[in-house]
């Protein structure tokens, strides 16, 4: 182990610099020379995007200097058909075939049209300046930037001076060779432009896809965060709302019993302590799940979520709060943990609403029917009366019934909540979870 690693181990965790996650190799690493060329290409393209005119001036200046050297040095005489061409004509043709390249990227069609008259004069007079080949640069940019249907007239425009030169100054039988050679050059240049264009389009598509995937990833993270917040809100509502309702009922009963029956008051205080400890334990479990350290995760894993085996303890707590509850269970309980938690929370919420809203002299009944392959039906009824302006179906925090419906929807179930049909009095909550879909 390196000395740096040893020093890092001795340094307190709070003082260590944040470490970036190690990137996993996704394929064969690039060669150093390839990486250098890629970086150089990216820097060049970035500079060109920031200063396009500077690169255009350098490119055009290079070819203007080349054609002027050809003119001043007399190199054009090696291929010309008219060695006696005047100097002003040679200079005009040289500049007319090179200067328009300055606008080749923004207006390639206009550049090719501007060069065409000079190319025709060059062919007609027989000067045969090699600067006429710069038309191929305009053809390349036309194939790179404009619709491909423009290549038809561009090819005809480039071949016309060759045909004129072959007709006026070419030897017998040489015209087909000259036109064929020029046509081959145009095709090759056009194919290069199309290839580069396809690669650029492919790269842009990949970049756009990567950008959309990043946006989608952020949206998914936001949705996951919102869903987690909703889940935590449901859990907090079920834990705090139910236990506080039980504690309130016990406290009210203990206050009335304090003067007449101190023993009953002591029992109420014991029940309040038991319920409070249970609520604290469930809250501690929920908050431990939200922590990041490993110890909290281990603690949370050792404390399971409530299941149907805890239903009797829940009912006993409600009975101790003053609500008589009768329960009936049919069938064999063989449900996954998630479905058990859903049934438990729905029964808990229904009993809590009964405690809070049903009024005195109310009784409750729970009927739990287990079917096959994870199906279950739970019916919770009471004999109370609706109190308050809004009734039991609209608790003050607004999370009761929506939370039950959200839990039920996770398993494709149905939840019905409302007053019992006349002439019966009270409230009814009916939950049904269908059979599990085989995977």
Secondary structure, DSSP 4 states (H G I P E B T S, - for coil): --HHHHHHHHS-GGGSPPPPPPPPP-SPPPPHHHHHHHHHHHHHHHHHHH-HHHHHHHHHHHHHHHHHHHHHHTGGGGT-S-TT--HHHHHHHHHHHHGGGGGTTT-HHHHHHHHHHHHHHHHHHT---GGGGGHHHHHHHHHHHS-GGGHHHHHHHHHHHHHHHHHHHPPTTTHHHHHHHHHHHHHHHHHHHHHHHHHHHHHHHHHHHHHHHHHHHHHHHHHHHHHHHHHHHHHHIIIIIHHHHHHHHHHHHHHHHHHH-HHHHHHHHHHHHHHHHHHHHHHHHHHHHH--SHHHHHHHHHSPPP-GGGHHHHHHHHHHTT-EEEEEEES-----HHHHHHHHHHHHHHHHHHHHHS-SS-EEEEEEEE-STT-EEEEEEE-----TTT-TTS-TTS-HHHHHHHHHHTTT-EEEEEEPPTT--SEEEEEEE-PPPP-
